[in-house]
Amino acid sequence: MKLHSFTKYALVLSLSFLGQLGMAQTVSVDTFSTMLKQSQQPQLIDVRTPTEFAEGHLPNAVNINSQRTDFSQALGELDKTKPVFVYCLSGGRSKRAVDKLHELGYTDVHELKGGYLKWSSRMMPVEGVNRSNANPQWTTARFDSLIQKEPLVFVDVYASWCAPCQKMAPIIDKLSEEMAGKVTIVKLNADAEKPLMTAYGVDELPTLLVFRNGKLVNREIGFRDEAALRALIK
């Protein structure tokens, strides 16, 4: 067994053992994904609202809205002999759900660190989203020509189904209008522009790239508020 595989296997065994002791595990996206795949009968629970769930969720997730008046009763109907995996948007509601599950006697419980925001930003599998079928708008040659010609280029790599991207989109649009003529702002659709994603090693969304005089001078990953985006561009 390779060292990497052995380490991953040992980690999963350790987390499973701690779960049996009644200790909830808040784990990273990669660990959460690995444990889901290796669990024979996982119970994957999305505790967001039905509206949030309808806009995109993890594959095979079941929606149990934490705002339901019968939330505790609904959780109590889960199987205590099978592992429970819980997530929300960013972690607040899932933490309360985990506490409730422990009160109800569940011992093998795992929480997704960073929630759906982090999961979708890592371009992990999701269901219920409308992925873009748009044709590529950029060739590598065209993009290289742009960054060589324009003194300052700000690139927002996004996807329509990426929750942090959706949150940041209005800010990007505002800055694009406000800073026209001072900076060239380009929005790259991750679903369509696969060659550029590969060329610049983009594997997480949103990714923000800043080119000055043809050279990549800054890379940021994840949601940034308006103040942070202004500072990044300037």
C-alpha positions as CSV (number, residue, x, y, z in Angstrom):
1,M,0.0,0.0,0.0
2,K,1.4,3.4,-0.9
3,L,2.1,5.8,1.9
4,H,-0.5,8.3,0.7
5,S,-3.2,5.6,0.5
6,F,-2.2,4.2,3.9
7,T,-2.3,7.7,5.5
8,K,-5.8,8.3,4.0
9,Y,-7.0,4.9,5.2
10,A,-5.6,5.5,8.7
11,L,-7.3,8.9,8.9
12,V,-10.7,7.4,8.0
13,L,-10.3,4.7,10.5
14,S,-9.3,7.1,13.2
15,L,-12.3,9.4,12.5
16,S,-14.7,6.5,12.4
17,F,-13.4,5.3,15.8
18,L,-13.8,8.8,17.3
19,G,-17.3,8.9,15.9
20,Q,-18.1,5.7,17.7
21,L,-17.0,7.3,20.9
22,G,-19.7,10.0,20.3
23,M,-17.3,12.7,19.2
24,A,-18.5,14.6,16.1
25,Q,-15.9,15.3,13.5
26,T,-15.8,18.6,11.6
27,V,-13.8,17.6,8.6
28,S,-12.4,19.1,5.4
29,V,-14.0,18.8,2.0
30,D,-11.6,16.1,0.9
31,T,-12.0,14.0,4.1
32,F,-15.8,14.4,4.0
33,S,-15.9,13.2,0.4
34,T,-13.6,10.3,1.1
35,M,-15.6,9.2,4.1
36,L,-18.9,9.4,2.2
37,K,-17.5,7.2,-0.5
38,Q,-16.1,4.6,1.9
39,S,-19.3,4.5,4.1
40,Q,-21.7,1.7,2.9
41,Q,-24.9,3.4,4.0
42,P,-24.2,7.1,4.8
43,Q,-27.1,9.3,5.8
44,L,-26.2,12.7,4.1
45,I,-28.3,15.5,5.6
46,D,-28.6,19.1,4.2
47,V,-30.1,21.3,7.0
48,R,-30.5,24.4,4.8
49,T,-33.9,25.7,3.7
50,P,-35.8,24.0,0.8
51,T,-35.1,27.1,-1.4
52,E,-31.3,26.8,-0.8
53,F,-31.4,23.0,-1.3
54,A,-33.2,23.5,-4.7
55,E,-30.5,25.8,-5.9
56,G,-27.9,23.1,-5.5
57,H,-26.9,20.3,-3.1
58,L,-24.5,17.4,-2.6
59,P,-25.4,14.3,-4.5
60,N,-27.9,12.0,-2.7
61,A,-28.4,14.5,0.1
62,V,-31.7,14.6,2.0
63,N,-33.1,18.0,3.0
64,I,-34.1,18.4,6.6
65,N,-34.6,22.1,7.2
66,S,-33.2,23.2,10.6
67,Q,-36.0,25.8,10.8
68,R,-38.7,23.2,10.9
69,T,-40.7,23.1,14.1
70,D,-40.4,19.4,14.1
71,F,-36.6,19.4,13.3
72,S,-35.7,17.3,16.3
73,Q,-38.4,14.7,15.4
74,A,-37.2,14.5,11.8
75,L,-33.6,13.9,12.9
76,G,-34.8,11.3,15.4
77,E,-36.2,9.3,12.5
78,L,-32.7,8.7,11.1
79,D,-31.0,5.3,11.7
80,K,-28.7,5.4,14.7
81,T,-26.7,2.4,13.4
82,K,-25.5,4.2,10.3
83,P,-23.2,7.2,10.0
84,V,-24.7,10.7,9.6
85,F,-23.0,13.3,7.5
86,V,-24.3,16.9,8.0
87,Y,-23.8,20.2,6.2
88,C,-25.4,23.6,5.8
89,L,-24.2,26.7,3.9
90,S,-21.1,27.6,5.9
91,G,-21.2,25.7,9.2
92,G,-23.4,27.5,11.7
93,R,-26.6,25.5,11.3
94,S,-24.8,22.2,10.8
95,K,-23.0,22.7,14.2
96,R,-26.4,23.1,15.9
97,A,-27.7,20.1,14.1
98,V,-24.7,18.0,15.3
99,D,-25.4,19.1,18.9
100,K,-29.0,18.0,18.5
101,L,-28.0,14.7,17.0
102,H,-25.8,14.0,20.0
103,E,-28.7,14.8,22.3
104,L,-30.8,12.3,20.4
105,G,-28.1,9.6,20.9
106,Y,-26.3,9.5,17.6
107,T,-22.7,8.7,17.9
108,D,-21.2,8.4,14.3
109,V,-21.7,12.0,13.1
110,H,-19.6,14.0,10.7
111,E,-19.9,17.7,9.8
112,L,-18.6,19.3,6.6
113,K,-16.2,22.2,7.5
114,G,-17.1,25.3,5.5
115,G,-20.4,23.7,4.3
116,Y,-21.8,24.0,0.8
117,L,-19.9,27.2,0.1
118,K,-16.6,25.4,0.6
119,W,-17.8,22.2,-1.2
120,S,-19.0,24.0,-4.3
121,S,-15.9,26.3,-4.4
122,R,-13.7,23.2,-4.6
123,M,-15.7,22.2,-7.7
124,M,-16.9,19.0,-6.1
125,P,-19.9,17.1,-7.4
126,V,-23.3,18.8,-6.9
127,E,-26.9,18.2,-8.0
128,G,-29.8,20.5,-8.8
129,V,-27.6,23.2,-10.5
130,N,-27.8,24.5,-14.0
131,R,-24.3,24.1,-15.4
132,S,-23.4,26.3,-18.3
133,N,-23.5,24.9,-21.8
134,A,-21.9,28.1,-23.2
135,N,-19.3,27.7,-25.9
136,P,-15.7,28.8,-25.0
137,Q,-15.2,32.5,-25.5
138,W,-11.4,32.5,-25.1
139,T,-8.6,30.7,-26.8
140,T,-5.3,30.6,-25.0
141,A,-3.8,32.7,-27.8
142,R,-6.5,35.3,-27.5
143,F,-6.2,35.5,-23.7
144,D,-2.4,35.8,-23.9
145,S,-2.8,38.6,-26.4
146,L,-5.1,40.5,-24.0
147,I,-2.8,40.3,-21.0
148,Q,0.2,41.3,-23.1
149,K,-1.7,44.3,-24.6
150,E,-3.5,45.6,-21.5
151,P,-1.3,47.0,-18.6
152,L,-3.7,45.7,-15.9
153,V,-6.1,42.8,-16.2
154,F,-8.3,41.4,-13.4
155,V,-9.7,38.0,-14.0
156,D,-12.7,36.5,-12.2
157,V,-12.9,32.7,-12.7
158,Y,-16.5,31.7,-11.8
159,A,-19.3,29.3,-12.3
160,S,-23.0,29.9,-12.2
161,W,-23.5,27.1,-9.7
162,C,-20.7,28.2,-7.3
163,A,-22.3,29.8,-4.3
164,P,-19.4,32.2,-3.4
165,C,-19.2,33.2,-7.1
166,Q,-22.9,34.1,-7.0
167,K,-22.4,36.2,-3.9
168,M,-19.4,38.1,-5.4
169,A,-20.9,38.6,-8.9
170,P,-22.7,41.9,-8.2
171,I,-19.6,43.4,-6.7
172,I,-17.5,42.4,-9.7
173,D,-20.1,43.9,-12.1
174,K,-20.1,47.2,-10.1
175,L,-16.3,47.5,-10.2
176,S,-16.3,46.6,-13.9
177,E,-18.5,49.6,-14.6
178,E,-16.8,51.9,-12.2
179,M,-13.2,51.1,-13.2
180,A,-13.8,51.0,-17.0
181,G,-10.7,52.4,-18.7
182,K,-8.5,51.9,-15.7
183,V,-8.5,48.1,-15.5
184,T,-9.7,45.4,-17.8
185,I,-12.0,43.0,-15.9
186,V,-12.6,39.6,-17.5
187,K,-15.0,37.0,-16.3
188,L,-14.1,33.4,-17.2
189,N,-16.8,30.7,-17.0
190,A,-15.1,27.7,-15.5
191,D,-17.6,25.3,-17.2
192,A,-16.7,26.7,-20.7
193,E,-13.0,27.7,-20.5
194,K,-11.4,24.4,-19.6
195,P,-8.1,25.0,-21.4
196,L,-7.5,28.2,-19.5
197,M,-8.4,26.5,-16.2
198,T,-5.7,23.9,-16.9
199,A,-3.2,26.5,-18.1
200,Y,-3.4,28.5,-14.9
201,G,-4.0,25.6,-12.5
202,V,-7.4,26.7,-11.4
203,D,-9.1,24.0,-9.3
204,E,-11.1,26.1,-6.8
205,L,-13.7,28.8,-7.3
206,P,-13.8,31.6,-7.3
207,T,-10.2,32.2,-8.4
208,L,-9.1,35.8,-8.9
209,L,-6.0,36.5,-11.1
210,V,-4.3,39.8,-11.5
211,F,-2.0,40.4,-14.5
212,R,0.3,43.4,-14.8
213,N,2.2,44.0,-18.0
214,G,1.6,40.5,-19.1
215,K,2.7,38.8,-15.9
216,L,0.6,37.1,-13.2
217,V,1.3,39.1,-10.1
218,N,-1.5,37.9,-7.7
219,R,-3.8,35.0,-7.2
220,E,-6.6,34.9,-4.6
221,I,-9.0,32.0,-4.0
222,G,-12.5,32.3,-2.4
223,F,-15.0,35.1,-1.8
224,R,-13.7,38.6,-1.3
225,D,-15.8,41.6,-0.3
226,E,-15.8,44.9,-2.1
227,A,-13.0,46.4,0.0
228,A,-10.7,43.4,-0.6
229,L,-11.4,43.4,-4.3
230,R,-10.6,47.1,-4.6
231,A,-7.4,46.6,-2.7
232,L,-6.5,43.6,-5.0
233,I,-7.1,45.5,-8.2
234,K,-5.2,48.6,-7.0
